[in-house]
Amino acid sequence: MKPTVKDLSQFVAAALGYDLLSLSEVVAWGDEVIASNDQPPTWALDLAMASDLEAIGSTLRQMEWRPDCSTPLTTERLLVGLLRRHWINGKVDDQKAASLLWQILLMSDQESAFGQFIDIESVRKLHYREYLDEFPHCDDIPWQLNQIFTSCSSLAELLPAWI
C-alpha cells in the first residue's frame, strides 16, 4: 500500500505538530515531487521553496482533495513508523515515545483497525504509567516500547525516501 499525496500531506502536518519532521525533510518532499514530474503541482513548488514551518502549514492547508483520495489509517501507520525509527535512533526518549503513541492512538477514529498493527493495551498501560508519574521509577519501559515497536516494524517500509 503506497501512501497517497493526501496521506502524505496529513502525515506531514501531524509529524510537524509532534516535532517528528524537520523543515528540511518537508522541503525534500517538495524537491522529490518536482524531480519526478515534468509539470509538478504548485503545492510541491511551494513546499520546496518554504523557508519556515508557517509557509509549510499554509501550503498544506491550501491543498485540495477529493473525499476518497486517502487510505484509512495511513497517517497513523506513517507516524508510528517514523516514531519507531526516531526511538530506535535515540532521537526520541522513552517518555516522549509513550506519550506520542498515546496521542496517535487518540487521533485515530478507527481504534479497532488501529489495533491490527499495534498493541493498543500496551500503549494504554504505558500512558497510565506516564500519567501516574511512574516513568522515572520503571526499568521496564524500554522493554515495553521495544515490544510495541517490534510488533509494528513493517511500518518503516511505508516511510517515503525523503525522510
URMO-V294937 format. One record per residue. N is the residue number from 1. RES is the residue in one letter. D_CENTER is the distance of its C-alpha to the mean C-alpha in whole Angstrom. Layout:
# URMO-V294937
[[N & RES & D_CENTER] [N & RES & D_CENTER]]
This chain:
# URMO-V294937
[[1 & M & 16] [2 & K & 15] [3 & P & 12] [4 & T & 14] [5 & V & 14] [6 & K & 14] [7 & D & 10] [8 & L & 9] [9 & S & 11] [10 & Q & 9] [11 & F & 5] [12 & V & 7] [13 & A & 9] [14 & A & 6] [15 & A & 5] [16 & L & 9] [17 & G & 10] [18 & Y & 8] [19 & D & 10] [20 & L & 7] [21 & L & 8] [22 & S & 12] [23 & L & 15] [24 & S & 16] [25 & E & 13] [26 & V & 13] [27 & V & 16] [28 & A & 16] [29 & W & 14] [30 & G & 17] [31 & D & 20] [32 & E & 19] [33 & V & 19] [34 & I & 23] [35 & A & 24] [36 & S & 23] [37 & N & 25] [38 & D & 29] [39 & Q & 28] [40 & P & 24] [41 & P & 23] [42 & T & 24] [43 & W & 20] [44 & A & 20] [45 & L & 23] [46 & D & 21] [47 & L & 18] [48 & A & 20] [49 & M & 22] [50 & A & 20] [51 & S & 22] [52 & D & 19] [53 & L & 16] [54 & E & 19] [55 & A & 20] [56 & I & 16] [57 & G & 16] [58 & S & 19] [59 & T & 18] [60 & L & 15] [61 & R & 17] [62 & Q & 20] [63 & M & 19] [64 & E & 21] [65 & W & 20] [66 & R & 22] [67 & P & 21] [68 & D & 21] [69 & C & 18] [70 & S & 15] [71 & T & 14] [72 & P & 14] [73 & L & 11] [74 & T & 9] [75 & T & 6] [76 & E & 6] [77 & R & 7] [78 & L & 5] [79 & L & 2] [80 & V & 6] [81 & G & 7] [82 & L & 5] [83 & L & 7] [84 & R & 9] [85 & R & 10] [86 & H & 11] [87 & W & 13] [88 & I & 15] [89 & N & 15] [90 & G & 16] [91 & K & 14] [92 & V & 13] [93 & D & 16] [94 & D & 17] [95 & Q & 17] [96 & K & 14] [97 & A & 12] [98 & A & 14] [99 & S & 13] [100 & L & 10] [101 & L & 10] [102 & W & 13] [103 & Q & 11] [104 & I & 8] [105 & L & 11] [106 & L & 13] [107 & M & 11] [108 & S & 12] [109 & D & 16] [110 & Q & 16] [111 & E & 16] [112 & S & 19] [113 & A & 17] [114 & F & 14] [115 & G & 16] [116 & Q & 17] [117 & F & 14] [118 & I & 14] [119 & D & 17] [120 & I & 17] [121 & E & 20] [122 & S & 19] [123 & V & 16] [124 & R & 19] [125 & K & 21] [126 & L & 19] [127 & H & 18] [128 & Y & 22] [129 & R & 23] [130 & E & 21] [131 & Y & 22] [132 & L & 26] [133 & D & 25] [134 & E & 26] [135 & F & 23] [136 & P & 26] [137 & H & 28] [138 & C & 26] [139 & D & 27] [140 & D & 25] [141 & I & 21] [142 & P & 20] [143 & W & 22] [144 & Q & 20] [145 & L & 16] [146 & N & 18] [147 & Q & 19] [148 & I & 16] [149 & F & 14] [150 & T & 17] [151 & S & 17] [152 & C & 13] [153 & S & 14] [154 & S & 14] [155 & L & 10] [156 & A & 11] [157 & E & 13] [158 & L & 11] [159 & L & 9] [160 & P & 11] [161 & A & 14] [162 & W & 14] [163 & I & 11]]
